[in-house]
Amino acid sequence: MNNVREQNVSSNGRAPIVLEIKNMTKKFALDGGKFLTACDNINLCAYKGQTLGIIGESGCGKSTLARTILQIYPPTTGEAIFEGKDILKATGEEKRQNRRHIQMIFQDPTAAFNPKMLVKDIVCEPLKNYGLIKDSEIDEKAAELLQMVELPPEFKDRYPHSMSGGQRQRIGIARAISLEPQIIVCDEATSALDVSVQEKVCKLLVKLQKEKGITYLFICHDLGLVDLMCHQIVIMYLGNILEWMGKCRISEDYKHPYTEALMKAVFKVDFEPGDKIQPLEGEILSPVNLSIGCPFQNRCEYCQDICKKEKPQLKEVEPRHWVACHIVK
């Protein structure tokens, strides 16, 4: 997988901002007048032709953030600036047109497809929805899209259930790129694949990014894969961004205690005798009744009094590296 990083992250550098998230909060109403805070005042930027990795434990708000950006969920507060406009305020036809530019690759492609549709109809469905293709052009366009994701053109006349998981995910990628979007959200797009298939899919994503200048929001649990694939990395916990690495590697440059704990909990195949996984201890705070102070306070081995009284804000501790922690200077 190292050559994936060499192909992708070696191009890291300043690029135009394609999507800027400002003060985005998403709360879900519960019984009794309570609210579950899934995303809490999120601020981040995604750059043209680069990959922004978003990682954290299940329930940290990664997918909710993506679905709010895509307007699957309405935001509670905040903005998502794309091409100079706040797309979260769009309604009707403007909202529909915005979705041409931001597409999604789902974790489970099988669940994302209509099992009664042929592959050619699946990959060309977005084009039909926007009136960009005639019925007589579907076969030719489907063959072209399949070749772009390195599948045989004759697969267009098959059903997705007759294919392997890796092949179905490539169909999902073909459908996502059919409208030539500027941004693609990859929501755990490789987690259900074998490791060997993961590498092929990641190489394909990198290839398409270089050819088309696509920006990826890469949501993933695999720290190693994110480290290899991404130009920027955001670490989320209980709906908050705790660390944002704009140019560094998570395996070498992490600073937040939560990121450190994640690294210690990673299983490695090159364990030395005596090495052990160090699982995260302590109960996760409830997102319904968030305590004051740092959201990671009761699981942090470095917790101090100030951590329980005052919520830390993101601060730039070195160029293009932000950390929300009182003890990190």
N, C-alpha and C positions, 0 to 999 in steps of 0.2 A: 504493500500500500504506500510505501514511501514515495514512489514515483508519482502518485496522485498528488501529494503535497508539492513535489517539485514542479509539476505541471501547473498547479493552481496557485498556491500561496506565494510562489516566487514572483508573481506579478503584482504583489501587494504594493500599494502606494496610494497617494491621494487621488481620488476620483470624484466626479460630481455626485452630490447627494441625490438619490432617486426617491427616497422615502424618508420622511422625518416624523417620528412619533413624539408628540409633546403632551406631557402631563396626562397620559391616558390612564383612566381608572375604570374598572369594570366590577360592578357589584351585582349580585343576584339576590333578589328579595326572598326571604324565608318567612315561615309562619311566625306570628308573634311580633311582627314589626322589626325583625332582625334582618341583617344583611351579611352575606358571605362575600368577602373581598377577594376576588380572584386575581386582579391586577391592581396594583396600588401606585398611582402616579408614575407611570413608566415614561422614560425619555430615552430615545436612542435614534440612531441614523443608520440607514443602509445605503451603500454606495454602488454606483453603476458598475456592472460587470464583476461584482465581488460577492462573496458568500458571508453572510452573517449567521454564525452558529448560536443557537439558543439552547442551553442545557440546564438541567436541574432535576430533582426527584419528581416522581409522579405527584400531580396536584400542585405544582409550584406556579402554574399559570401560563406555561408555554403555549399550549394549544388554544387556551382562551384568548391570549394575546393575538395569535394568528387569526382566529375566527372573528375577533373584533375588528382587526384591520380589514378583513374581507367583508365586513358588514353582515356576517352570519349572525353575530350578536351585536345589538346596539350598544355603543359605549355609554357609560355613566357620565363621564367627563373626558375631555381631552380632544386632541386633533391628530389627524394623519395627513400630512402635507405631501401631495403627489402632484408634480407639474404645477406647483404654485397654488394648488387648491386643497382645501380640507375635504377629502373624499368621504369622511364620516358624516358630513352634512348633506351629501347628495341624496336625492330621492328620485323615484320614478325612472324615466329613461336615462337620465344622467347617471344614476347609480348603476343601471344595467350596463351602460357603455364603459363605465370605469372597470367593470369586471373583465373586460377584454384585455386589460393591461396587467391584471394581477390574477394569476391562476394558481392551482393547488394540485400537488401530488399527494395522494392519501396513503396512510399506512397499509391499509388492506385493499388492494386494487380489486379483489373479487367482490367485496361489499360495495365498491364504488361503481361497479358496472351493472347494467341491466343484463341478466343472464340470457335473455331472449334476443339480444341484439348481436349481430355479427360485428367482428372487429372493425370492419370498414365504417360501419355506422357509428360505432363508439368513438373512434378517433376523429370522425368528421362531424359529429353532433354539434360541437361548439360553432363550427363554420356555418352549419345550417341554421342554428339559432340566430345568428347575426346576418343571415341572408348573403353570405359571402361565397356560396358555392351552389351550383346547380346539381340536380340528381345525376345528370349525365357525366358529371366531373368527379363523382365520389370515388369510383374505382381508381382513377389515376392519382388523385390526391392522397387517398389512403395508402397506396403503394409507395408514394413519395415519403409520407410521414413514417411509415414502417422502416424504410431504408435509412432514414435519418437516425432512428434508434436501433439500427443494426439488426432488424428482423427481416426475414424473407418477404417479399411483396405478396406472395401467395397466401400468407397468413391472414390477409384481409377477409378472406371468405370462410374463416373459422370462427368458432365461438371461444370466448376466453377460458371457459372451464376445461377446454382440451389442452391447455398450455401449462407450462411450469410457472412457479411463483415469480421467477426472474423475468420470464417472458411477459407475464401479465403486468408486472411493474413497468416494463418498457412500453407497453400499450398505454399505461397511465401517463407516462412521460410524453408519449406521442400526442395524446389528447391535450395535455397541458401546453405543449408548444405550438399546437395547431393555429392558435390565434396570434402567434408571435408576441407574447406578452413581454413586458419589461421586467416583471417580477414574478417569480414562482416560489410559492411556499411549499417546502418539503416537510410534511408533518410525519416524522418517523418513517420516512419513505424507504429505508433500508432495514428496519429492525426485524422484519419477518423473513429476511432472506438469509441463505447460507453465506458464510464468510466469503467464499470464492465468488459467489454471485454478487455480493455487496461490492467487491472491488470492481467488477465489470460495470455495474450500474453507476458507481461513483466516477469511474473514468468517462463514462458516457455523459454524465452531468457536467463534468469539467470541459469536455470537448464541445458540448453545446453552448456552454457559457462563453468559451473563447470565440466560437463562431458567430454567436448572436448577441453577445454583450448582456446576457441575462443576469439579473441580480437574484440570488437565492436567499431566502430565510430558511435555514437548515435546522429544524427542530429534532433533537436527538438525545438519547440517554448515554450513548457510547462516547466517552471522553476522548478515547484514542482516535476515533473516526472524525470527531469534530476538530481535533487538533490537526489532523492531516488535511481536512477539506476546507477549512474556513480562514478567511482573511481577518475577521473580527469574531470575538467570542463573548457572549453575554451569559452570566451565571445568575439564575433566578432562584428565589426561595420565598415561599409563601406570598407570591405575587409581587415581590420586590426584586429589583436588580441589585445584587450585592457586589458584583465585579463586572467590569467591562474592559476587555483587552482589545485595543485597537490595532495592535501590530505584533503582539508577542504570542508565544506558545504556552498553552495552559500547563503542559508538563514541565516547563522550565521556569516560568515567570509568575505563577500564581502567587497571590498575597493574602487573600481573604481566608480567615479560618474555615469557612464553609467549603471553599474550593480545596483547601488543604485536606479537609476531612473526606471529600469526594475522592481525591487522589489516593488517599490511604485505603479506601474501601474498594479500589479497583483490583480485580483478579488479574494476575500476570502469569504468563507461562514460564517466565525465567526467574521464579522465586528461588532465592538462595535458602539453604537449610536454616531453619529457625524463623524465616520470614513468615508473617501472618497478615491476613486481611484485618484491618481495624474498622469494624462496623461503627456507624454513627450511633451514639448512645443518646438517651433522653427522648422525651415526648415532644412531638411537633406541636407548636402552639396552634390553637384553633383559629382558622381564618374567619370565624364568625365573630369572635370577641378578641380581637388582636390586643395584646398587652402593649403598654407604652414601652418605648425603648427599642432595642434591636430585635428584629424578628427571629434571629438565630440565638438569642441570649441563653436559653435553657439547654442548648446542646453544645455550647462553645466552651472549650476548656480554658480559654483566656478571658472569660467574662469578668468584667469589673462593675463597680457600682454605677458608673455613668452609662453602661450598656443597658441597664434596667430602667434608667430614668429618661434617656434622650435617644431618639432614633437617629442613627448616623446617616448623613447624606453622602452621596457620591462626590468624591474629590479626586482630582488628578494627582496621583502620587509619583508619576513619571510620565514622560510624553506619551499621550494616547493610551493611558492606562489609568482607569478610575476604580476606586474601591470605596464601599460604604462600610467603614469600620473605624471605631474610635481608637483602636490600638495600632492600626497601620498608619505610619507617618510617610 
